[in-house]
Amino acid sequence: MDRHAFVELMNGLWSGMGRTTMPDQTTLRVWYLCISDLTVQQLGRAVQRYLTEHSKEFVNVQLIRELSGAQADGDTASIAGWDEVLREIKRVGAYQTPVFADNRTAATIRHLGGWVAVCDKKPEELHQWTRQYFLKTFAAMPATAETRLSNLIERENARTGMIETAAEVQQRIETNQERRKVLRLVSDVI
């Protein structure tokens, strides 16, 4: 990548973030070492996507590389997992248990404190810090990790001891339904 184009894009990134001082020479050298393999188009796309879609997140080299479209296969899986987490938060929330395509997604959520804890995060924290922890943890997560997640209702039932009671109630309902069928059959015969 041309250094002049790189400096222009970095200054544009800093200006777009509302920074009043442009990056110093050391910062520019470090960033250039980390992303010099990107093309000008990839870096331009990353800066544009960051400023329009991810401006509340902490800007770092990894995020810029992801937004450029030049990420590795392992990164692709973790990013896809994170996107799925965000969709499930909107779709089912904390009151239902999500189902993920990759078992590592659920295992990573368990490692981060569970489904309810992730759903309870404030949007700023979710998009800044939880996302970073998720991506790093996902990459290190074995495919065979425990994947059972619990939702808010299941957690509350466990806390209050209602799990056994709920099972007993369900069994009584089924038993009463069977009795009603038998009584109906007897009344039909009579």
C-alpha positions as CSV (number, residue, x, y, z in Angstrom):
1,M,0.0,0.0,0.0
2,D,1.2,3.5,-0.8
3,R,2.3,5.4,2.3
4,H,0.7,8.6,1.2
5,A,-2.7,7.0,0.6
6,F,-2.3,5.2,4.0
7,V,-1.6,8.5,5.8
8,E,-4.6,10.2,4.1
9,L,-7.0,7.4,5.1
10,M,-5.7,7.3,8.7
11,N,-6.1,11.0,9.0
12,G,-9.6,10.6,7.6
13,L,-10.3,7.9,10.2
14,W,-9.1,10.1,13.0
15,S,-11.0,13.1,11.8
16,G,-14.2,11.0,11.4
17,M,-13.8,9.8,15.0
18,G,-13.8,13.4,16.1
19,R,-10.2,13.5,17.2
20,T,-8.7,16.9,17.1
21,T,-5.1,15.8,16.8
22,M,-3.9,13.5,14.1
23,P,-2.0,10.3,14.9
24,D,1.7,10.8,15.6
25,Q,4.5,9.2,13.6
26,T,4.9,6.2,15.9
27,T,1.2,5.4,15.8
28,L,1.2,5.6,12.0
29,R,4.3,3.3,11.8
30,V,2.7,0.7,14.0
31,W,-0.6,0.8,12.1
32,Y,1.2,0.6,8.8
33,L,3.2,-2.4,9.9
34,C,0.0,-4.2,10.9
35,I,-2.2,-3.4,7.9
36,S,0.3,-2.6,5.0
37,D,-0.8,-5.9,3.3
38,L,-4.3,-4.4,2.7
39,T,-5.0,-2.6,-0.6
40,V,-6.0,1.1,-0.6
41,Q,-9.5,-0.1,-1.6
42,Q,-9.7,-2.5,1.4
43,L,-8.5,0.1,3.9
44,G,-10.8,2.7,2.4
45,R,-13.8,0.3,2.7
46,A,-12.8,-0.5,6.3
47,V,-12.6,3.2,7.2
48,Q,-15.9,3.9,5.6
49,R,-17.6,0.9,7.3
50,Y,-16.1,1.8,10.7
51,L,-17.3,5.4,10.5
52,T,-20.8,4.5,9.2
53,E,-21.5,1.2,11.0
54,H,-19.2,0.7,14.0
55,S,-18.2,4.1,15.3
56,K,-19.3,3.3,18.8
57,E,-16.7,0.5,19.0
58,F,-13.1,0.9,20.0
59,V,-11.1,1.2,16.8
60,N,-8.2,-1.3,16.6
61,V,-6.2,-3.1,13.9
62,Q,-8.3,-6.3,14.2
63,L,-11.6,-4.4,13.7
64,I,-10.2,-2.5,10.7
65,R,-8.9,-5.8,9.2
66,E,-12.3,-7.4,9.7
67,L,-14.1,-4.5,8.1
68,S,-11.8,-4.5,5.2
69,G,-13.0,-7.9,4.1
70,A,-9.5,-9.4,4.3
71,Q,-9.8,-11.6,7.3
72,A,-8.7,-15.2,7.8
73,D,-11.0,-18.2,7.8
74,G,-10.9,-18.6,11.6
75,D,-11.9,-14.9,11.9
76,T,-14.8,-15.5,9.6
77,A,-16.3,-18.2,11.8
78,S,-16.0,-16.1,14.9
79,I,-17.5,-13.0,13.2
80,A,-20.3,-15.1,11.9
81,G,-20.9,-16.4,15.4
82,W,-21.0,-12.9,16.8
83,D,-23.4,-11.8,14.1
84,E,-25.6,-14.8,15.0
85,V,-25.5,-13.8,18.7
86,L,-26.7,-10.3,17.9
87,R,-29.6,-11.7,15.7
88,E,-30.6,-14.1,18.5
89,I,-30.6,-11.3,21.1
90,K,-33.1,-9.4,18.9
91,R,-35.1,-12.5,18.0
92,V,-35.5,-14.4,21.3
93,G,-34.0,-12.1,24.0
94,A,-33.2,-13.4,27.5
95,Y,-36.6,-15.2,27.9
96,Q,-35.9,-17.9,25.4
97,T,-32.9,-20.2,24.7
98,P,-31.2,-19.5,21.4
99,V,-30.0,-22.1,19.0
100,F,-26.8,-21.5,17.2
101,A,-25.4,-23.1,14.0
102,D,-21.9,-23.6,15.6
103,N,-21.6,-25.2,19.0
104,R,-18.6,-23.0,19.8
105,T,-20.9,-20.0,19.8
106,A,-23.0,-21.4,22.7
107,A,-19.9,-22.6,24.5
108,T,-18.4,-19.1,24.1
109,I,-21.5,-17.5,25.5
110,R,-21.4,-19.9,28.5
111,H,-17.8,-18.8,29.1
112,L,-18.8,-15.1,29.0
113,G,-21.3,-15.6,31.8
114,G,-24.3,-17.2,30.0
115,W,-27.0,-16.1,27.8
116,V,-28.9,-13.9,30.3
117,A,-25.7,-12.1,31.2
118,V,-24.9,-11.3,27.5
119,C,-28.5,-10.1,26.9
120,D,-28.3,-7.8,29.9
121,K,-25.3,-5.9,28.6
122,K,-25.8,-2.3,27.7
123,P,-25.4,-1.7,23.9
124,E,-22.1,0.2,24.3
125,E,-20.6,-2.5,26.4
126,L,-22.0,-5.2,24.1
127,H,-20.5,-3.7,21.0
128,Q,-17.2,-2.6,22.5
129,W,-16.0,-5.1,25.0
130,T,-18.2,-8.2,24.9
131,R,-17.6,-8.4,21.1
132,Q,-13.9,-8.4,21.6
133,Y,-14.0,-11.0,24.4
134,F,-16.4,-13.1,22.3
135,L,-14.1,-13.1,19.2
136,K,-11.0,-14.0,21.3
137,T,-12.7,-16.7,23.3
138,F,-14.4,-18.2,20.2
139,A,-11.1,-18.6,18.5
140,A,-9.8,-20.6,21.5
141,M,-12.9,-22.6,22.1
142,P,-12.8,-26.4,21.3
143,A,-15.7,-27.7,19.2
144,T,-16.5,-30.2,22.0
145,A,-17.2,-27.7,24.7
146,E,-20.4,-27.7,26.7
147,T,-23.1,-25.9,24.7
148,R,-26.2,-25.9,27.0
149,L,-27.5,-22.4,27.6
150,S,-30.3,-21.5,29.9
151,N,-32.7,-18.6,29.5
152,L,-34.1,-16.2,32.1
153,I,-37.2,-18.4,33.0
154,E,-35.1,-21.5,33.4
155,R,-32.6,-19.7,35.6
156,E,-35.4,-18.2,37.8
157,N,-37.1,-21.6,38.1
158,A,-33.8,-23.2,39.2
159,R,-33.3,-20.4,41.7
160,T,-36.7,-20.8,43.3
161,G,-36.8,-24.6,43.1
162,M,-39.6,-24.7,40.6
163,I,-38.0,-27.1,38.1
164,E,-39.3,-30.2,39.9
165,T,-42.7,-28.6,40.5
166,A,-43.0,-27.7,36.8
167,A,-42.2,-31.3,35.9
168,E,-44.8,-32.6,38.4
169,V,-47.4,-30.2,37.1
170,Q,-46.8,-31.3,33.5
171,Q,-47.1,-35.0,34.6
172,R,-50.4,-34.2,36.4
173,I,-51.8,-32.5,33.3
174,E,-50.9,-35.4,31.1
175,T,-52.4,-37.8,33.6
176,N,-55.6,-35.8,33.8
177,Q,-55.9,-35.7,30.0
178,E,-55.6,-39.5,29.9
179,R,-58.3,-39.8,32.6
180,R,-60.6,-37.5,30.6
181,K,-60.1,-39.7,27.5
182,V,-61.0,-42.8,29.5
183,L,-64.1,-41.1,31.0
184,R,-65.2,-40.0,27.6
185,L,-64.8,-43.5,26.2
186,V,-66.8,-44.9,29.1
187,S,-69.6,-42.3,28.7
188,D,-69.7,-43.0,25.0
189,V,-70.3,-46.7,25.7
190,I,-73.0,-46.0,28.3
